[in-house]
Amino acid sequence: MGLNAKDVAASRQIHGINELPTQKSKSFVFKFFAVFKEPMLLLLIAAGVLSIILADPLDTAVLLVMISGVVGITLYQEERAEKALKSLQKISAPSAMVLREGNWTKVEARDLVVGDLVRVSEGERIPADLKIESASNFSVDESALTGESLAVSKESGENLFSGSLAVTGRATAVVVAVGSKTELGKIGTSLAEIKHERTGLETEINGIVKVIAALAVFASILVVLLIVLRSGVWLEAMLSGIATAMAMIPEELPVILTLFFALGAWRMSKERVLTRRSAVIETLGSATVICVDKTGTLTMNKMTADSVIVGSETFVLGSDSPSEAVQKVMDFGQLATPVDSFDPVDVAFRGIQTQPEARTLLREYSLSSELMAMTMVWEGGDRQLIATKGAPEAVAALSGLSHSEIAEIVKDVAAAAVSGRRVIAVAGAVVDKSQPLPEQQSELKLEFLGLVSLRDPIRPGVSASVEQCHQAGIRVVMITGDFIGTAHAIAAEIGLPEGDYLTGQELDELSDEELSARVKNLVVCARMTPSHKLRLIAALKANGEVVAMTGDGVNDAPALKKADISVAMGMRGTDVAREASHLIITDDDFSSIVAGVRRGRSIYESLRKAVAYVIAVHMPLIGMALIPVLAGDFPLILLPAMVAFMEMVIDPACTIIFQAEQTEPNIMKRKPRPIAQKLLNRGTLSLALVQGLVVLGFVAAQYFWLLSQGRPEPEVRSMTLALMIVANFFLIMVNRSWSLGMIRTIRERTNKSVKWVIGIAALALFVLIELEPVAKAFELGPMGAFDWIQIVILGYLSVVWFDFYKRIHLRNIIQQA
């Protein structure tokens, strides 16, 4: 009779609604103001306030655009993250057939309660966790939950899990768990409890920003006090203080980080890799281990017939013309296959390249738990064609083979199983049309025709991609829900090296310490569940590994979110996997991972060069803001307007030019960057400081020399500004590559942005100094031809030493900087 309305209400009161819990959505206002806790954004706002004080509309407009962009991107990313749990709800069946008060009726899946009797048919999603009461030829695809590629046969008394797909047959089952208490719901709960972690670079840049901002405030106050104590002129003191703060605050850093990652994400999309959190791109370049889900990632998640075995002959499908015996196996195999079946084995048989004549189906003997074979009888003129396929031992029994013949078949089946294949036997018979058919399939008299080997094929390009990962110092670990024998075969086929193999059962018996030791040489993990994957990722991270995880199923989502870099399959992946991931491969091609690694390393290297350039170019700015004040009663050189002009040169240089530079040729031959290594490590910071201090030395030397020659203050200011700008041009050129010399870089590398940025900046500098009304507004004086020649020579000499340093210490620059 099923439940009545009172029973339904009582059960729902105890067990709840059949839907997954969702996190309480935060209001837009809360999210908006939470964004402004970011130190990088606060730094941008501070720079904008300074621009407003200086009445600089151009700088203010640019900074406002950047602020809006950062806020918009952050809000968008948070909104996307909240969709992960909502995707779990979408995968549940929207409706179900349920027995209520004696009638079968269709209800929304969310209305099911524990105790309901439901009916599930081929092609439907399982709406809740169920226990089967009766089943007919019923099998389900649980690959999204367990990772196993083959459909699983289910019988009375066995459990069905929410989110699985009914492949064949039908079943009647009782609801035993709903909502968050289902296996799918437990995955959703664990997914909600895992929080995204900041990348190391995000944390480091935020720390740098805080320190520099504090130093800038301190230095600005010191300059103001010194000038007031010396001259008592508050206006001059405030202008100098603002100029000092502007010189010290590298507002380019948040711009660099935002722009490099945004453009990096755009370039990655061209390589069929989408980024959900662009900052994780740099972490991808540091990956030391990639955990690869086998089903649907390394393989196609699609059964395919690849060979036919007849006696001692093995025919590979798709090769030369088959023999008559092989053709007969192919023809009868297709005749034994229903045309509208969802079963992966049936789909594989329909893919065999043979076209038997159109015939009329006379009778079908269904597969059962007692006899794992199915038979279809077709009309063939004055004859009947009987076609059978199924488990080899069952088909052999129907064919009346001898023990020795069966032993040979078992040997063939065992050999195929070792290589990761599934074997289906085919038998057939041709009888007179007048001959009556038996009631039971077991009474048929058949001729054993041969075996068909099925496999879940490897994706094209996987082996080459695995090899490239090895060359880049990245270990590949295959994770699968399949048996260890299948895992062995796949690992050998894709070229994984010799190493340790681990099963889920073995993992359960290991302590966390033992597991951390075991994963050091791990190559393959078999029979893995979602909780196993989480422990595996945690153990690898505990060993200091930077873990990338690929996957496409619901079962992958918690481990994807726990990994340092998570990569989902875009075409075959579930919404849950995609929403839980940092990166999405749109073409499901594992080789795109290699492109992502290369792009991540390239972005980090360009970012490192850009940050080093920013530090170097700020040294003369800071120095010339402080030296006139600290050295005595010398004329001030850097007024706020001049600093703003310098920043207009620095900003496009460090963002546009460096992000467009080509990747160093050996970048995929290097070992992954240690995750603990800072962007501003000793090598990078030392290199940047030395470059900046050398330029400052040339600028300061010229400044004091000009004063000693009695040159007017406006002319001293002009030549000092000009040298700083020209030296800046040469700093750009010499830092474009840390392995090639300046001249060779110009000759061999194409970067159209260089000529535009430097050309426009040089023209602006010339107009600023030589156009009298403009020069007067900036308190600058005229320069002669000899002055300009002197500036170019000094600017070149201030940086050319780095080219010689590259030749001597090339290896150290690459490895340490």
Solvent accessible surface area in square Angstrom, and as a share of the most:
residue,aa,sasa,rsa
1,M,170,0.76
2,G,35,0.33
3,L,34,0.17
4,N,64,0.33
5,A,74,0.57
6,K,163,0.69
7,D,58,0.30
8,V,13,0.07
9,A,60,0.47
10,A,54,0.42
11,S,14,0.09
12,R,74,0.27
13,Q,155,0.69
14,I,126,0.64
15,H,65,0.29
16,G,29,0.28
17,I,69,0.35
18,N,16,0.08
19,E,71,0.32
20,L,12,0.06
21,P,74,0.47
22,T,71,0.41
23,Q,106,0.47
24,K,191,0.81
25,S,71,0.46
26,K,107,0.45
27,S,69,0.44
28,F,136,0.57
29,V,94,0.54
30,F,114,0.48
31,K,14,0.06
32,F,69,0.29
33,F,133,0.55
34,A,34,0.26
35,V,6,0.03
36,F,52,0.22
37,K,152,0.65
38,E,47,0.21
39,P,21,0.13
40,M,33,0.15
41,L,1,0.01
42,L,91,0.45
43,L,9,0.04
44,L,0,0.00
45,I,53,0.27
46,A,43,0.33
47,A,9,0.07
48,G,7,0.06
49,V,74,0.43
50,L,30,0.15
51,S,3,0.02
52,I,108,0.55
53,I,104,0.53
54,L,42,0.21
55,A,82,0.64
56,D,31,0.16
57,P,106,0.66
58,L,99,0.49
59,D,17,0.09
60,T,19,0.11
61,A,50,0.39
62,V,76,0.44
63,L,12,0.06
64,L,100,0.50
65,V,102,0.59
66,M,39,0.17
67,I,24,0.12
68,S,74,0.48
69,G,32,0.31
70,V,20,0.12
71,V,11,0.07
72,G,38,0.37
73,I,73,0.37
74,T,43,0.25
75,L,25,0.12
76,Y,133,0.51
77,Q,50,0.22
78,E,51,0.23
79,E,78,0.35
80,R,63,0.23
81,A,34,0.27
82,E,39,0.18
83,K,80,0.34
84,A,2,0.02
85,L,16,0.08
86,K,88,0.37
87,S,6,0.04
88,L,0,0.00
89,Q,59,0.26
90,K,151,0.64
91,I,27,0.14
92,S,28,0.18
93,A,6,0.05
94,P,112,0.70
95,S,43,0.28
96,A,11,0.08
97,M,49,0.22
98,V,0,0.00
99,L,20,0.10
100,R,43,0.16
101,E,98,0.44
102,G,35,0.34
103,N,100,0.51
104,W,87,0.30
105,T,53,0.31
106,K,135,0.57
107,V,30,0.17
108,E,99,0.45
109,A,6,0.05
110,R,96,0.35
111,D,45,0.23
112,L,0,0.00
113,V,1,0.00
114,V,32,0.19
115,G,31,0.30
116,D,0,0.00
117,L,35,0.17
118,V,1,0.00
119,R,90,0.33
120,V,3,0.02
121,S,42,0.27
122,E,62,0.28
123,G,34,0.32
124,E,74,0.33
125,R,95,0.35
126,I,0,0.00
127,P,5,0.03
128,A,0,0.00
129,D,12,0.06
130,L,0,0.00
131,K,99,0.42
132,I,4,0.02
133,E,101,0.45
134,S,61,0.39
135,A,43,0.33
136,S,56,0.36
137,N,59,0.30
138,F,5,0.02
139,S,11,0.07
140,V,0,0.00
141,D,39,0.20
142,E,12,0.06
143,S,18,0.12
144,A,23,0.18
145,L,15,0.07
146,T,44,0.25
147,G,4,0.04
148,E,35,0.16
149,S,15,0.10
150,L,56,0.28
151,A,22,0.17
152,V,48,0.28
153,S,57,0.37
154,K,22,0.09
155,E,79,0.35
156,S,74,0.48
157,G,41,0.40
158,E,73,0.33
159,N,73,0.38
160,L,1,0.01
161,F,59,0.25
162,S,5,0.03
163,G,2,0.02
164,S,2,0.01
165,L,50,0.25
166,A,0,0.00
167,V,4,0.02
168,T,16,0.09
169,G,14,0.14
170,R,142,0.52
171,A,4,0.03
172,T,27,0.16
173,A,0,0.00
174,V,37,0.21
175,V,1,0.00
176,V,70,0.40
177,A,18,0.14
178,V,2,0.01
179,G,4,0.04
180,S,48,0.31
181,K,113,0.48
182,T,3,0.02
183,E,69,0.31
184,L,2,0.01
185,G,0,0.00
186,K,108,0.46
187,I,13,0.07
188,G,5,0.04
189,T,55,0.32
190,S,29,0.19
191,L,1,0.00
192,A,31,0.24
193,E,129,0.58
194,I,30,0.15
195,K,171,0.72
196,H,59,0.26
197,E,109,0.49
198,R,117,0.43
199,T,11,0.06
200,G,43,0.41
201,L,5,0.03
202,E,30,0.13
203,T,77,0.45
204,E,22,0.10
205,I,2,0.01
206,N,13,0.07
207,G,32,0.31
208,I,26,0.13
209,V,4,0.02
210,K,122,0.52
211,V,89,0.51
212,I,37,0.19
213,A,31,0.24
214,A,65,0.50
215,L,93,0.46
216,A,0,0.00
217,V,90,0.51
218,F,136,0.57
219,A,11,0.08
220,S,19,0.12
221,I,97,0.49
222,L,67,0.34
223,V,1,0.00
224,V,17,0.10
225,L,92,0.46
226,L,50,0.25
227,I,11,0.06
228,V,26,0.15
229,L,150,0.75
230,R,114,0.42
231,S,62,0.40
232,G,46,0.45
233,V,70,0.40
234,W,149,0.52
235,L,130,0.65
236,E,70,0.31
237,A,0,0.00
238,M,93,0.42
239,L,68,0.34
240,S,11,0.07
241,G,2,0.02
242,I,24,0.12
243,A,1,0.01
244,T,1,0.00
245,A,12,0.09
246,M,16,0.07
247,A,0,0.00
248,M,26,0.12
249,I,13,0.07
250,P,7,0.04
251,E,17,0.08
252,E,0,0.00
253,L,5,0.03
254,P,1,0.01
255,V,20,0.11
256,I,1,0.00
257,L,8,0.04
258,T,30,0.17
259,L,51,0.25
260,F,5,0.02
261,F,7,0.03
262,A,43,0.33
263,L,47,0.24
264,G,1,0.01
265,A,19,0.15
266,W,142,0.50
267,R,62,0.23
268,M,0,0.00
269,S,40,0.26
270,K,132,0.56
271,E,47,0.21
272,R,121,0.44
273,V,4,0.02
274,L,77,0.38
275,T,30,0.17
276,R,26,0.09
277,R,44,0.16
278,S,22,0.14
279,A,12,0.09
280,V,1,0.01
281,I,0,0.00
282,E,2,0.01
283,T,8,0.05
284,L,1,0.01
285,G,5,0.05
286,S,0,0.00
287,A,0,0.00
288,T,34,0.20
289,V,1,0.00
290,I,0,0.00
291,C,0,0.00
292,V,0,0.00
293,D,4,0.02
294,K,2,0.01
295,T,6,0.03
296,G,0,0.00
297,T,0,0.00
298,L,0,0.00
299,T,0,0.00
300,M,63,0.28
301,N,40,0.20
302,K,112,0.47
303,M,13,0.06
304,T,54,0.32
305,A,10,0.08
306,D,26,0.14
307,S,13,0.08
308,V,0,0.00
309,I,24,0.12
310,V,30,0.17
311,G,66,0.63
312,S,123,0.79
313,E,69,0.31
314,T,84,0.49
315,F,24,0.10
316,V,89,0.51
317,L,36,0.18
318,G,83,0.79
319,S,67,0.43
320,D,121,0.63
321,S,102,0.66
322,P,43,0.27
323,S,47,0.31
324,E,154,0.69
325,A,47,0.36
326,V,0,0.00
327,Q,57,0.25
328,K,79,0.34
329,V,0,0.00
330,M,8,0.03
331,D,37,0.19
332,F,18,0.08
333,G,0,0.00
334,Q,29,0.13
335,L,13,0.06
336,A,0,0.00
337,T,4,0.02
338,P,21,0.13
339,V,119,0.68
340,D,111,0.57
341,S,11,0.07
342,F,121,0.51
343,D,25,0.13
344,P,29,0.18
345,V,13,0.07
346,D,8,0.04
347,V,52,0.30
348,A,5,0.04
349,F,0,0.00
350,R,90,0.33
351,G,48,0.46
352,I,8,0.04
353,Q,159,0.71
354,T,17,0.10
355,Q,177,0.79
356,P,47,0.29
357,E,125,0.56
358,A,111,0.86
359,R,75,0.27
360,T,83,0.48
361,L,75,0.37
362,L,81,0.40
363,R,74,0.27
364,E,79,0.36
365,Y,14,0.05
366,S,66,0.43
367,L,45,0.23
368,S,43,0.28
369,S,60,0.39
370,E,152,0.68
371,L,34,0.17
372,M,71,0.32
373,A,0,0.00
374,M,19,0.09
375,T,0,0.00
376,M,5,0.02
377,V,0,0.00
378,W,33,0.12
379,E,48,0.22
380,G,12,0.11
381,G,49,0.47
382,D,104,0.54
383,R,122,0.44
384,Q,10,0.04
385,L,13,0.06
386,I,6,0.03
387,A,0,0.00
388,T,0,0.00
389,K,6,0.03
390,G,7,0.07
391,A,24,0.18
392,P,13,0.08
393,E,117,0.52
394,A,11,0.08
395,V,0,0.00
396,A,1,0.01
397,A,71,0.55
398,L,13,0.06
399,S,18,0.11
400,G,67,0.64
401,L,39,0.20
402,S,55,0.35
403,H,168,0.75
404,S,78,0.50
405,E,84,0.38
406,I,50,0.26
407,A,57,0.44
408,E,99,0.45
409,I,17,0.09
410,V,84,0.48
411,K,127,0.54
412,D,46,0.24
413,V,37,0.21
414,A,54,0.42
415,A,68,0.52
416,A,11,0.08
417,A,52,0.40
418,V,111,0.64
419,S,44,0.29
420,G,17,0.16
421,R,69,0.25
422,R,91,0.33
423,V,10,0.06
424,I,9,0.05
425,A,0,0.00
426,V,0,0.00
427,A,0,0.00
428,G,3,0.03
429,A,17,0.13
430,V,68,0.39
431,V,26,0.15
432,D,79,0.41
433,K,110,0.47
434,S,97,0.62
435,Q,93,0.41
436,P,113,0.71
437,L,40,0.20
438,P,35,0.22
439,E,126,0.57
440,Q,108,0.48
441,Q,15,0.07
442,S,77,0.50
443,E,101,0.45
444,L,11,0.05
445,K,181,0.77
446,L,16,0.08
447,E,97,0.43
448,F,39,0.16
449,L,18,0.09
450,G,3,0.03
451,L,4,0.02
452,V,0,0.00
453,S,2,0.01
454,L,0,0.00
455,R,38,0.14
456,D,14,0.07
457,P,28,0.18
458,I,30,0.15
459,R,20,0.07
460,P,108,0.68
461,G,42,0.40
462,V,1,0.01
463,S,54,0.35
464,A,58,0.45
465,S,1,0.00
466,V,1,0.01
467,E,88,0.40
468,Q,78,0.34
469,C,1,0.01
470,H,56,0.25
471,Q,91,0.41
472,A,0,0.00
473,G,37,0.36
474,I,3,0.02
475,R,57,0.21
476,V,2,0.01
477,V,0,0.00
478,M,0,0.00
479,I,0,0.00
480,T,1,0.00
481,G,5,0.05
482,D,14,0.07
483,F,131,0.55
484,I,59,0.30
485,G,29,0.28
486,T,31,0.18
487,A,0,0.00
488,H,83,0.37
489,A,17,0.13
490,I,10,0.05
491,A,2,0.02
492,A,79,0.62
493,E,80,0.36
494,I,1,0.01
495,G,46,0.45
496,L,17,0.09
497,P,68,0.43
498,E,170,0.76
499,G,33,0.32
500,D,38,0.20
501,Y,48,0.18
502,L,0,0.00
503,T,28,0.16
504,G,1,0.01
505,Q,134,0.60
506,E,69,0.31
507,L,0,0.00
508,D,92,0.48
509,E,129,0.58
510,L,36,0.18
511,S,49,0.32
512,D,93,0.48
513,E,132,0.59
514,E,92,0.41
515,L,2,0.01
516,S,22,0.14
517,A,62,0.48
518,R,69,0.25
519,V,0,0.00
520,K,125,0.53
521,N,105,0.54
522,L,0,0.00
523,V,6,0.04
524,V,0,0.00
525,C,0,0.00
526,A,0,0.00
527,R,87,0.32
528,M,3,0.01
529,T,58,0.34
530,P,29,0.18
531,S,69,0.44
532,H,16,0.07
533,K,2,0.01
534,L,40,0.20
535,R,70,0.25
536,L,0,0.00
537,I,0,0.00
538,A,44,0.34
539,A,7,0.05
540,L,0,0.00
541,K,48,0.20
542,A,79,0.61
543,N,52,0.27
544,G,50,0.48
545,E,41,0.19
546,V,2,0.01
547,V,0,0.00
548,A,1,0.01
549,M,0,0.00
550,T,0,0.00
551,G,0,0.00
552,D,13,0.07
553,G,5,0.05
554,V,1,0.01
555,N,2,0.01
556,D,0,0.00
557,A,0,0.00
558,P,1,0.01
559,A,1,0.01
560,L,0,0.00
561,K,29,0.12
562,K,65,0.28
563,A,6,0.04
564,D,38,0.19
565,I,0,0.00
566,S,0,0.00
567,V,0,0.00
568,A,0,0.00
569,M,0,0.00
570,G,19,0.19
571,M,136,0.61
572,R,113,0.41
573,G,7,0.07
574,T,26,0.15
575,D,55,0.29
576,V,1,0.00
577,A,0,0.00
578,R,59,0.22
579,E,22,0.10
580,A,0,0.00
581,S,0,0.00
582,H,6,0.03
583,L,1,0.01
584,I,14,0.07
585,I,0,0.00
586,T,48,0.28
587,D,41,0.21
588,D,2,0.01
589,D,41,0.21
590,F,0,0.00
591,S,38,0.25
592,S,3,0.02
593,I,5,0.02
594,V,12,0.07
595,A,30,0.23
596,G,1,0.01
597,V,0,0.00
598,R,103,0.38
599,R,53,0.19
600,G,0,0.00
601,R,20,0.07
602,S,8,0.05
603,I,11,0.06
604,Y,16,0.06
605,E,11,0.05
606,S,13,0.09
607,L,1,0.01
608,R,19,0.07
609,K,5,0.02
610,A,0,0.00
611,V,1,0.00
612,A,0,0.00
613,Y,0,0.00
614,V,1,0.01
615,I,29,0.15
616,A,0,0.00
617,V,2,0.01
618,H,7,0.03
619,M,36,0.16
620,P,3,0.02
621,L,0,0.00
622,I,36,0.18
623,G,9,0.09
624,M,1,0.00
625,A,9,0.07
626,L,35,0.17
627,I,42,0.21
628,P,1,0.01
629,V,2,0.01
630,L,102,0.51
631,A,55,0.43
632,G,23,0.22
633,D,133,0.69
634,F,74,0.31
635,P,33,0.21
636,L,29,0.15
637,I,1,0.00
638,L,9,0.04
639,L,34,0.17
640,P,8,0.05
641,A,49,0.38
642,M,0,0.00
643,V,0,0.00
644,A,7,0.05
645,F,23,0.10
646,M,1,0.00
647,E,1,0.01
648,M,82,0.37
649,V,5,0.03
650,I,0,0.00
651,D,35,0.18
652,P,36,0.23
653,A,0,0.00
654,C,0,0.00
655,T,7,0.04
656,I,74,0.38
657,I,0,0.00
658,F,1,0.00
659,Q,29,0.13
660,A,35,0.27
661,E,15,0.07
662,Q,87,0.39
663,T,32,0.18
664,E,4,0.02
665,P,107,0.68
666,N,59,0.30
667,I,3,0.02
668,M,29,0.13
669,K,137,0.58
670,R,52,0.19
671,K,174,0.74
672,P,18,0.11
673,R,40,0.15
674,P,81,0.51
675,I,77,0.39
676,A,83,0.64
677,Q,52,0.23
678,K,116,0.49
679,L,1,0.01
680,L,31,0.15
681,N,26,0.13
682,R,202,0.74
683,G,20,0.19
684,T,0,0.00
685,L,66,0.33
686,S,51,0.33
687,L,14,0.07
688,A,0,0.00
689,L,60,0.30
690,V,70,0.40
691,Q,3,0.01
692,G,0,0.00
693,L,89,0.44
694,V,45,0.26
695,V,2,0.01
696,L,24,0.12
697,G,39,0.37
698,F,60,0.25
699,V,0,0.00
700,A,14,0.11
701,A,64,0.50
702,Q,7,0.03
703,Y,0,0.00
704,F,76,0.32
705,W,125,0.44
706,L,1,0.00
707,L,44,0.22
708,S,83,0.54
709,Q,107,0.48
710,G,60,0.58
711,R,66,0.24
712,P,70,0.44
713,E,75,0.33
714,P,55,0.35
715,E,36,0.16
716,V,0,0.00
717,R,8,0.03
718,S,0,0.00
719,M,1,0.00
720,T,0,0.00
721,L,0,0.00
722,A,0,0.00
723,L,0,0.00
724,M,3,0.01
725,I,0,0.00
726,V,14,0.08
727,A,0,0.00
728,N,1,0.00
729,F,21,0.09
730,F,39,0.16
731,L,1,0.00
732,I,0,0.00
733,M,24,0.11
734,V,0,0.00
735,N,0,0.00
736,R,7,0.02
737,S,0,0.00
738,W,6,0.02
739,S,29,0.19
740,L,23,0.11
741,G,24,0.23
742,M,6,0.03
743,I,109,0.56
744,R,115,0.42
745,T,1,0.01
746,I,87,0.44
747,R,163,0.60
748,E,91,0.41
749,R,20,0.07
750,T,98,0.57
751,N,17,0.09
752,K,146,0.62
753,S,20,0.13
754,V,14,0.08
755,K,133,0.56
756,W,157,0.55
757,V,16,0.09
758,I,33,0.17
759,G,38,0.37
760,I,109,0.55
761,A,9,0.07
762,A,41,0.32
763,L,118,0.59
764,A,39,0.30
765,L,4,0.02
766,F,105,0.44
767,V,59,0.34
768,L,9,0.05
769,I,3,0.01
770,E,62,0.28
771,L,90,0.45
772,E,134,0.60
773,P,96,0.60
774,V,47,0.27
775,A,6,0.05
776,K,160,0.68
777,A,83,0.64
778,F,48,0.20
779,E,92,0.41
780,L,11,0.06
781,G,3,0.03
782,P,91,0.57
783,M,15,0.07
784,G,38,0.37
785,A,79,0.62
786,F,147,0.61
787,D,15,0.08
788,W,49,0.17
789,I,100,0.51
790,Q,30,0.13
791,I,0,0.00
792,V,74,0.43
793,I,92,0.46
794,L,40,0.20
795,G,0,0.00
796,Y,83,0.32
797,L,84,0.42
798,S,0,0.00
799,V,3,0.02
800,V,24,0.14
801,W,66,0.23
802,F,0,0.00
803,D,17,0.09
804,F,116,0.48
805,Y,77,0.29
806,K,5,0.02
807,R,188,0.68
808,I,132,0.67
809,H,65,0.29
810,L,67,0.33
811,R,181,0.66
812,N,65,0.33
813,I,6,0.03
814,I,28,0.14
815,Q,120,0.53
816,Q,94,0.42
817,A,4,0.03
